[in-house]
Amino acid sequence: MVNWLQGLGTFALFLTTLGFFLFCALFHVLAEWRATEMGKHMMTFMVVCTVILTYASVVTAFTPTPPTTAFRAGVRMIMYSALCVVVWWRVRLLAAYQIQERRERGIKERV
């Protein structure tokens, strides 16, 4: 049971890290984040989270897992899974907002 929970937690960690990388890349390419203070803060926050999660992913991938309890493995799995959901939600919202904004700008420019 513990190994199964650790495996799910590790998978969620890697998926979350990938989501943070994708958000930073899309935010950099699609949004004019340098134009506002909020944009600068958002990018800084997401880059810092990306660095922390990348470190955690590398440590998890290349160091042996210490013996742990089912409770600790379960908490780890829940935390990384929750973070995964939040970051992928942000990616979806960012992409949808930027696409909608560009469509609206395109319609206004044509009129």
C-alpha positions as protocol buffer text, in pm:
chain_id: "A"
residue {
  index: 1
  type: MET
  ca { x: 0 y: 0 z: 0 }
}
residue {
  index: 2
  type: VAL
  ca { x: 279 y: 244 z: 90 }
}
residue {
  index: 3
  type: ASN
  ca { x: 464 y: 184 z: -239 }
}
residue {
  index: 4
  type: TRP
  ca { x: 143 y: 238 z: -435 }
}
residue {
  index: 5
  type: LEU
  ca { x: 74 y: 567 z: -256 }
}
residue {
  index: 6
  type: GLN
  ca { x: 435 y: 679 z: -305 }
}
residue {
  index: 7
  type: GLY
  ca { x: 411 y: 596 z: -674 }
}
residue {
  index: 8
  type: LEU
  ca { x: 95 y: 805 z: -713 }
}
residue {
  index: 9
  type: GLY
  ca { x: 254 y: 1090 z: -519 }
}
residue {
  index: 10
  type: THR
  ca { x: 565 y: 1079 z: -737 }
}
residue {
  index: 11
  type: PHE
  ca { x: 355 y: 1074 z: -1054 }
}
residue {
  index: 12
  type: ALA
  ca { x: 157 y: 1375 z: -927 }
}
residue {
  index: 13
  type: LEU
  ca { x: 485 y: 1555 z: -847 }
}
residue {
  index: 14
  type: PHE
  ca { x: 620 y: 1502 z: -1199 }
}
residue {
  index: 15
  type: LEU
  ca { x: 288 y: 1600 z: -1359 }
}
residue {
  index: 16
  type: THR
  ca { x: 271 y: 1912 z: -1141 }
}
residue {
  index: 17
  type: THR
  ca { x: 626 y: 2010 z: -1234 }
}
residue {
  index: 18
  type: LEU
  ca { x: 540 y: 1971 z: -1602 }
}
residue {
  index: 19
  type: GLY
  ca { x: 230 y: 2187 z: -1549 }
}
residue {
  index: 20
  type: PHE
  ca { x: 437 y: 2464 z: -1391 }
}
residue {
  index: 21
  type: PHE
  ca { x: 684 y: 2454 z: -1680 }
}
residue {
  index: 22
  type: LEU
  ca { x: 399 y: 2470 z: -1930 }
}
residue {
  index: 23
  type: PHE
  ca { x: 227 y: 2757 z: -1748 }
}
residue {
  index: 24
  type: CYS
  ca { x: 550 y: 2961 z: -1741 }
}
residue {
  index: 25
  type: ALA
  ca { x: 613 y: 2897 z: -2111 }
}
residue {
  index: 26
  type: LEU
  ca { x: 254 y: 2983 z: -2214 }
}
residue {
  index: 27
  type: PHE
  ca { x: 240 y: 3288 z: -1988 }
}
residue {
  index: 28
  type: HIS
  ca { x: 567 y: 3412 z: -2135 }
}
residue {
  index: 29
  type: VAL
  ca { x: 454 y: 3357 z: -2494 }
}
residue {
  index: 30
  type: LEU
  ca { x: 82 y: 3442 z: -2480 }
}
residue {
  index: 31
  type: ALA
  ca { x: 50 y: 3713 z: -2215 }
}
residue {
  index: 32
  type: GLU
  ca { x: 197 y: 4058 z: -2190 }
}
residue {
  index: 33
  type: TRP
  ca { x: 305 y: 3984 z: -1833 }
}
residue {
  index: 34
  type: ARG
  ca { x: 573 y: 4252 z: -1820 }
}
residue {
  index: 35
  type: ALA
  ca { x: 311 y: 4524 z: -1873 }
}
residue {
  index: 36
  type: THR
  ca { x: 156 y: 4499 z: -1525 }
}
residue {
  index: 37
  type: GLU
  ca { x: 279 y: 4447 z: -1173 }
}
residue {
  index: 38
  type: MET
  ca { x: 36 y: 4158 z: -1131 }
}
residue {
  index: 39
  type: GLY
  ca { x: 181 y: 3990 z: -1438 }
}
residue {
  index: 40
  type: LYS
  ca { x: 534 y: 4028 z: -1300 }
}
residue {
  index: 41
  type: HIS
  ca { x: 426 y: 3888 z: -963 }
}
residue {
  index: 42
  type: MET
  ca { x: 248 y: 3594 z: -1125 }
}
residue {
  index: 43
  type: MET
  ca { x: 548 y: 3506 z: -1338 }
}
residue {
  index: 44
  type: THR
  ca { x: 783 y: 3534 z: -1041 }
}
residue {
  index: 45
  type: PHE
  ca { x: 561 y: 3313 z: -826 }
}
residue {
  index: 46
  type: MET
  ca { x: 525 y: 3050 z: -1094 }
}
residue {
  index: 47
  type: VAL
  ca { x: 898 y: 3047 z: -1178 }
}
residue {
  index: 48
  type: VAL
  ca { x: 988 y: 3006 z: -810 }
}
residue {
  index: 49
  type: CYS
  ca { x: 740 y: 2719 z: -776 }
}
residue {
  index: 50
  type: THR
  ca { x: 883 y: 2563 z: -1093 }
}
residue {
  index: 51
  type: VAL
  ca { x: 1237 y: 2577 z: -954 }
}
residue {
  index: 52
  type: ILE
  ca { x: 1130 y: 2426 z: -620 }
}
residue {
  index: 53
  type: LEU
  ca { x: 931 y: 2147 z: -785 }
}
residue {
  index: 54
  type: THR
  ca { x: 1209 y: 2074 z: -1033 }
}
residue {
  index: 55
  type: TYR
  ca { x: 1448 y: 2032 z: -741 }
}
residue {
  index: 56
  type: ALA
  ca { x: 1199 y: 1807 z: -561 }
}
residue {
  index: 57
  type: SER
  ca { x: 1147 y: 1601 z: -878 }
}
residue {
  index: 58
  type: VAL
  ca { x: 1520 y: 1553 z: -931 }
}
residue {
  index: 59
  type: VAL
  ca { x: 1574 y: 1456 z: -568 }
}
residue {
  index: 60
  type: THR
  ca { x: 1279 y: 1215 z: -584 }
}
residue {
  index: 61
  type: ALA
  ca { x: 1399 y: 1059 z: -907 }
}
residue {
  index: 62
  type: PHE
  ca { x: 1764 y: 1012 z: -813 }
}
residue {
  index: 63
  type: THR
  ca { x: 1768 y: 938 z: -440 }
}
residue {
  index: 64
  type: PRO
  ca { x: 1645 y: 622 z: -277 }
}
residue {
  index: 65
  type: THR
  ca { x: 1312 y: 661 z: -104 }
}
residue {
  index: 66
  type: PRO
  ca { x: 1345 y: 633 z: 273 }
}
residue {
  index: 67
  type: PRO
  ca { x: 1110 y: 400 z: 454 }
}
residue {
  index: 68
  type: THR
  ca { x: 791 y: 580 z: 537 }
}
residue {
  index: 69
  type: THR
  ca { x: 450 y: 519 z: 680 }
}
residue {
  index: 70
  type: ALA
  ca { x: 126 y: 483 z: 488 }
}
residue {
  index: 71
  type: PHE
  ca { x: 5 y: 807 z: 649 }
}
residue {
  index: 72
  type: ARG
  ca { x: 304 y: 1010 z: 524 }
}
residue {
  index: 73
  type: ALA
  ca { x: 278 y: 858 z: 177 }
}
residue {
  index: 74
  type: GLY
  ca { x: -95 y: 934 z: 169 }
}
residue {
  index: 75
  type: VAL
  ca { x: -46 y: 1295 z: 277 }
}
residue {
  index: 76
  type: ARG
  ca { x: 228 y: 1339 z: 16 }
}
residue {
  index: 77
  type: MET
  ca { x: 3 y: 1195 z: -255 }
}
residue {
  index: 78
  type: ILE
  ca { x: -287 y: 1425 z: -156 }
}
residue {
  index: 79
  type: MET
  ca { x: -70 y: 1739 z: -143 }
}
residue {
  index: 80
  type: TYR
  ca { x: 99 y: 1685 z: -479 }
}
residue {
  index: 81
  type: SER
  ca { x: -230 y: 1584 z: -638 }
}
residue {
  index: 82
  type: ALA
  ca { x: -402 y: 1900 z: -511 }
}
residue {
  index: 83
  type: LEU
  ca { x: -116 y: 2115 z: -639 }
}
residue {
  index: 84
  type: CYS
  ca { x: -137 y: 1933 z: -970 }
}
residue {
  index: 85
  type: VAL
  ca { x: -508 y: 2013 z: -1006 }
}
residue {
  index: 86
  type: VAL
  ca { x: -453 y: 2380 z: -922 }
}
residue {
  index: 87
  type: VAL
  ca { x: -168 y: 2435 z: -1164 }
}
residue {
  index: 88
  type: TRP
  ca { x: -340 y: 2257 z: -1455 }
}
residue {
  index: 89
  type: TRP
  ca { x: -651 y: 2465 z: -1384 }
}
residue {
  index: 90
  type: ARG
  ca { x: -435 y: 2777 z: -1413 }
}
residue {
  index: 91
  type: VAL
  ca { x: -290 y: 2653 z: -1743 }
}
residue {
  index: 92
  type: ARG
  ca { x: -641 y: 2597 z: -1881 }
}
residue {
  index: 93
  type: LEU
  ca { x: -765 y: 2937 z: -1761 }
}
residue {
  index: 94
  type: LEU
  ca { x: -461 y: 3115 z: -1902 }
}
residue {
  index: 95
  type: ALA
  ca { x: -495 y: 2956 z: -2243 }
}
residue {
  index: 96
  type: ALA
  ca { x: -873 y: 3015 z: -2259 }
}
residue {
  index: 97
  type: TYR
  ca { x: -839 y: 3378 z: -2147 }
}
residue {
  index: 98
  type: GLN
  ca { x: -561 y: 3457 z: -2393 }
}
residue {
  index: 99
  type: ILE
  ca { x: -745 y: 3295 z: -2683 }
}
residue {
  index: 100
  type: GLN
  ca { x: -1066 y: 3481 z: -2596 }
}
residue {
  index: 101
  type: GLU
  ca { x: -879 y: 3811 z: -2557 }
}
residue {
  index: 102
  type: ARG
  ca { x: -706 y: 3773 z: -2893 }
}
residue {
  index: 103
  type: ARG
  ca { x: -1034 y: 3689 z: -3064 }
}
residue {
  index: 104
  type: GLU
  ca { x: -1198 y: 3996 z: -2913 }
}
residue {
  index: 105
  type: ARG
  ca { x: -905 y: 4213 z: -3018 }
}
residue {
  index: 106
  type: GLY
  ca { x: -923 y: 4070 z: -3370 }
}
residue {
  index: 107
  type: ILE
  ca { x: -1294 y: 4150 z: -3394 }
}
residue {
  index: 108
  type: LYS
  ca { x: -1241 y: 4506 z: -3269 }
}
residue {
  index: 109
  type: GLU
  ca { x: -953 y: 4564 z: -3513 }
}
residue {
  index: 110
  type: ARG
  ca { x: -1162 y: 4449 z: -3810 }
}
residue {
  index: 111
  type: VAL
  ca { x: -1453 y: 4680 z: -3728 }
}
